[in-house]
Amino acid sequence: MKITFNLKKELAIFFAILIAISAAIYLLLNAGAYFSIFRYNDNGSIFDLKISSAKQTAKNGENYYLHIPKIGVTAPIVFPKDESDKSVLDSLEEGVGIYPGSQLPGEIGRSVILGHSSRADWYKGKFAYIFALLGKLEKGDEFYIVSENKKLVYKVFAKDILTPDKTDELLSKVPENESEVALITCWPIGSSSLRTVVFAKFDREEKL
């Protein structure tokens, strides 16, 4: 019996298997993010999250937490130990991270807050999908930054999807007379090629 070898056919089978395995790994890593997107309901929160018991302390001794009711986000705001990439990435394993050098919440200028939208294979924290729904925020939506005795209310005024270079360029223009927050995550899900950036202005302070 003569067996013929068809190189094109064998290569096609090989690449089909490789693509299937890659897709399965991608979906396994990012299933939580897509599950969040599919479950999203614009009429209310999709999660019942509790504030982490981990205490993250700002330079002024206060602990801050981020609450975004529309997309069900509740997370501690973590201050990296230093400006290294490792410290910034480590902070995202314990919540959302405030970018080194940006302003404290409530101060004049801009606080830059980073969060993951999908899980990398090396990620060990509980907040891999915390900003998976960040793009659902629209102009006029409110979110809160809460410390022990006050709630800072911010109102969204702009949103964009940008390259990393354009994001850096936009963030370099710091407001001089207002307090702002920029929420940033990678986009699309499972990729770091673009950034979703949501800008919000300080609206009011409420006592707790």
Residue pairs with C-beta under 8 A, 6 or more apart in sequence:
26 190
27 34
29 118
29 119
29 120
29 121
29 190
30 118
30 119
30 189
30 190
32 119
32 128
32 129
32 132
33 117
33 118
33 119
33 128
33 129
33 132
33 189
33 190
34 189
36 46
36 129
36 132
36 133
37 132
37 133
37 189
39 46
40 46
40 71
40 133
40 136
42 70
42 136
44 69
45 69
45 70
45 71
45 72
46 71
46 72
46 133
47 72
47 73
47 74
49 72
49 73
49 74
49 75
50 74
51 65
51 74
51 76
52 75
52 76
52 94
52 95
52 126
54 76
54 94
54 95
55 63
55 76
56 63
56 64
56 76
56 77
56 78
56 79
56 94
56 95
57 63
57 79
58 64
58 77
58 79
58 104
59 79
59 104
60 104
62 147
62 148
63 76
63 147
63 148
64 76
64 77
64 98
64 105
64 145
64 146
64 147
65 74
65 75
65 76
65 77
65 145
65 146
65 147
66 73
66 74
66 75
66 76
66 77
66 95
66 96
66 113
66 143
66 144
66 145
66 146
67 73
67 74
67 143
67 144
67 145
67 146
68 137
68 143
68 144
69 142
69 143
69 144
70 136
70 137
70 141
70 143
71 133
71 134
71 136
71 137
72 133
73 130
73 131
73 133
73 143
75 95
75 96
75 115
75 127
75 130
76 94
76 95
76 96
77 95
77 96
77 97
77 98
77 105
77 113
77 145
78 91
78 92
78 94
78 95
78 96
78 97
78 98
79 91
79 97
79 98
80 87
80 88
80 90
80 91
80 97
80 98
80 100
81 87
81 90
82 100
83 100
83 101
87 100
88 97
88 99
88 100
88 114
91 97
91 98
92 114
92 115
92 116
92 125
92 127
93 123
93 124
93 125
93 126
93 127
94 125
94 127
95 127
95 130
96 113
96 114
96 115
96 127
96 130
96 131
97 113
97 114
97 115
98 104
98 111
98 112
98 113
98 114
99 112
99 113
99 114
102 109
102 110
102 111
102 112
103 109
103 110
103 111
103 179
104 111
105 111
105 145
105 147
105 152
105 179
105 181
106 145
106 152
106 179
106 202
106 205
107 179
108 175
108 176
108 177
108 178
108 179
109 174
109 175
109 176
109 179
109 180
110 171
110 174
110 175
110 179
110 180
110 181
110 182
111 145
111 179
111 180
111 181
111 182
112 171
112 181
112 182
112 184
113 181
113 182
113 183
113 184
114 184
114 185
115 127
115 130
115 131
115 134
115 183
115 184
115 185
116 123
116 127
116 128
116 129
116 130
116 131
116 185
116 186
117 129
117 130
117 131
117 132
117 134
117 185
117 186
117 187
117 189
117 196
118 128
118 129
118 132
118 186
118 189
118 190
118 191
119 128
119 129
120 128
131 183
131 185
131 196
132 185
132 189
134 183
134 185
134 196
134 198
135 159
135 161
135 187
135 196
137 143
137 156
137 159
137 183
137 198
138 156
138 159
139 156
139 157
139 158
139 159
140 155
140 156
141 155
141 156
142 153
142 154
142 155
142 156
142 203
143 153
143 154
143 156
143 183
143 200
144 151
144 152
144 153
144 154
145 151
145 152
145 154
145 181
146 152
146 208
148 208
149 207
149 208
150 205
150 206
150 207
150 208
151 205
151 206
151 207
151 208
152 202
152 205
153 202
153 203
153 204
153 205
153 206
154 180
154 181
154 200
154 201
154 202
154 203
155 200
155 201
155 203
156 198
156 199
156 200
157 199
157 200
157 201
158 198
158 199
159 196
159 197
159 198
159 199
160 170
160 196
160 197
161 187
161 194
161 195
161 196
161 197
162 170
162 194
162 195
162 197
163 193
163 194
163 195
164 192
164 194
164 195
167 184
167 195
167 197
170 197
171 182
178 201
178 202
179 201
179 202
180 199
180 200
180 201
180 202
181 199
181 200
181 202
182 197
182 198
182 199
182 200
183 197
183 198
183 200
184 195
184 196
184 197
184 198
185 195
185 196
186 192
186 193
186 194
186 195
186 196
187 193
187 194
187 195
187 196
188 194
